[in-house]
Amino acid sequence: MEVVISIAIGVMASAGVWLVLRPRTFQVLIGLTLLSYAVNLFIFSVGSLAIGREPIVRVGVAADLVNYSDPLPQSLVLTAIVIGFATTALFLVVLLALRGLSGGDHVDGQEERP
Amino acid sequence: MTAAMNHLLVAPVLLPLATAALMLLLGEGRRHLKAVANVLSTALGLAIAVSLLVGVAQREAPAAFGVYLPGNWPVPFGIVLVADRLSALMAVLTGCVGLASLLYALARWQHAGVYFHVLFQLQLMGLYGAFLTADLFNLFVFFEVLLAASYGLLLHGGGGERVRAGLHYIAINLVASLLFLIGVAVLYGVTGTLNMADIAQKLPAVPASDRGLLHAGAAILAIAFLAKAGLWPLNFWLPPAYAAASAPAAAVFAILTKVGVYAVLRLWTLCFPAGAGASAGFGGDVLVWGGLTTLAFGSIGMLASQQLARLAGYSVIASSGTLIAAIGFDAPALGGGALFYLASSTLAGCALFLLVELLERVRQVEVGPPQLDDGNDALPAFLDAEPPAGTNLDDNEEALIGRAIPAALAFLGVAFTVCALVTAGLPPLSGFVAKLAMLSALLEQRTPAAWTLFGLLIVSGLFGTIALMRVGMRHFWTAQDRPAPRLRVIETLPIAGLLAASMALVLQADAGLAYSRAAADSLHAPRLYIDAVMGARPVARSSGAAP
């Protein structure tokens, strides 16, 4: 499972980096979104991957990481998702504003000179 | 600290949050009410910050920490707020910069957007929170709060230039935030905690096999902070963004780069002191040489700028470079001078960004249509120098048709000169005191890097003087027969206040340097900070209270 998760993170991060470096605003937006997915998965995987373990303590089962999954990275991911979503939405608004003001979708507001 | 004093620690975060929420409820109208509420809240925030500073400064060094547990959870698990000398100093600077920018914005800029006051309060909340928190993930949250508000403030006023600069600014900061998250996650994976003091405590015990991972995480985190602090080569976004922002927003941004510097200073001195075993002083050389390059880049940028706004942006970069290089030496004496420099350069940078717009207005007056009452060559009348009370907040008054202050040009000239002296670090003002403190501390270092910083500090002062003098000559001396620009009292007040604060730093230089030296000493003895945080106990529930 570790291999699958790491390949997924790697593919998304590399695609995200490539897209962020593109000159079109929409590509940058998608790149930022992919990067934030990769980062969220990464934070999630920090709490050691496990199947079928709960994060909430039950009566009679000793509260350690052998019996439970670490709840903290899950709550961190939740916060990171909310914040990332909000700021990406803001980026989308600015993207549309720039498109309206410049009439193009280049990140600098004008096409490069050939 | 007393109990009431302790509860005061959370007030700088709660007060702007509550004010912003109330202002949102007021809807889009009621500008007078919002402006009054904003001024009151900001002034109160400054007063609280000053009382924190006084409270911390009165205590002897080992106990000079206020620790507050907002959720009343035991220490390594819940969020902790800590005020030490450094945090209190940064909070006071935030309050000063905030109040000055807000007063300036009351003249014109508050009318340019509906949610200016709300965004402004949230910006202050993020700043106060980032300076007071002692939890790494909480620091991330406050960073995002202040960044989200700064996106809004940067775009305040609209226009193609702002939107273009804003797009770049948001993209860079989103990527930096993602790096921040990766760094936090790696540090959590290695140490199993997010409390800064707990991380520092556990670092020496990290096994050698995990040390590479730990260093990678710390380096990624540092990249996120240094990108915000404007370290070369992560700072190409800064001059265009700050030049495009409206004057009050840019003035607030003068302290945003200091947030990155603060985070590096706090975490680096806490986690990698000389006693941290295999990780002692990790990355110190990068900080020193990165800071030196940034200082050189900023100085050359100042010399090369044609616009005053960009020059101000490069001066922010130069001051960031000075601070980061000084931090990297890990010497308390140098750190004390650097913290004094931090206070002085933040105040001067804020005043400079406010002055930029007024000076540009002088040039606009030059090319604008001739004034109707300008037929004779008489000096402007000095009779109605005192505007009736209350004119400053007048909502219906058109922009740029303020009451002309006689001798407005004289005020601008004096203010600009003072600002230039502080920025360039010339005697007799606070910039000089700060640079002198750093230079004398550098003489004891005797390493090639120290001599380089010694030389660069002097050369950067020369470059800054040349650049600012050139701007001054262009704005004040070259043009004759120029009508006096129209300024409002409310616009000149914050600039005068900031420069007066800078003057006060000189007059009280002894106390100021003693304070910053004590702050640096306590930063370089991280054991005190760790003990203060880890020793905090939740408030016991009284037995009569309901469960």
Chai-1 contact restraints between the chains, C-beta under 6 A:
chainA,res_idxA,chainB,res_idxB,connection_type,confidence,min_distance_angstrom,max_distance_angstrom,comment,restraint_id
A,V28,B,A171,contact,1.0,0.0,6.0,A-B,restraint_1
A,L32,B,L174,contact,1.0,0.0,6.0,A-B,restraint_2
A,L35,B,L178,contact,1.0,0.0,6.0,A-B,restraint_3
A,V39,B,L178,contact,1.0,0.0,6.0,A-B,restraint_4
A,V39,B,L181,contact,1.0,0.0,6.0,A-B,restraint_5
A,V39,B,I182,contact,1.0,0.0,6.0,A-B,restraint_6
A,F42,B,A185,contact,1.0,0.0,6.0,A-B,restraint_7
A,I43,B,A185,contact,1.0,0.0,6.0,A-B,restraint_8
A,V46,B,A185,contact,1.0,0.0,6.0,A-B,restraint_9
A,V46,B,Y188,contact,1.0,0.0,6.0,A-B,restraint_10
A,V46,B,G189,contact,1.0,0.0,6.0,A-B,restraint_11
A,A80,B,L181,contact,1.0,0.0,6.0,A-B,restraint_12
A,I83,B,E144,contact,1.0,0.0,6.0,A-B,restraint_13
A,T87,B,L174,contact,1.0,0.0,6.0,A-B,restraint_14
A,L90,B,Y151,contact,1.0,0.0,6.0,A-B,restraint_15
A,F91,B,I170,contact,1.0,0.0,6.0,A-B,restraint_16
A,V94,B,G166,contact,1.0,0.0,6.0,A-B,restraint_17
A,V94,B,L167,contact,1.0,0.0,6.0,A-B,restraint_18
A,A97,B,V163,contact,1.0,0.0,6.0,A-B,restraint_19
A,L98,B,V163,contact,1.0,0.0,6.0,A-B,restraint_20
A,L98,B,L167,contact,1.0,0.0,6.0,A-B,restraint_21
A,L101,B,G160,contact,1.0,0.0,6.0,A-B,restraint_22
A,L101,B,V163,contact,1.0,0.0,6.0,A-B,restraint_23
A,G109,B,R164,contact,1.0,0.0,6.0,A-B,restraint_24
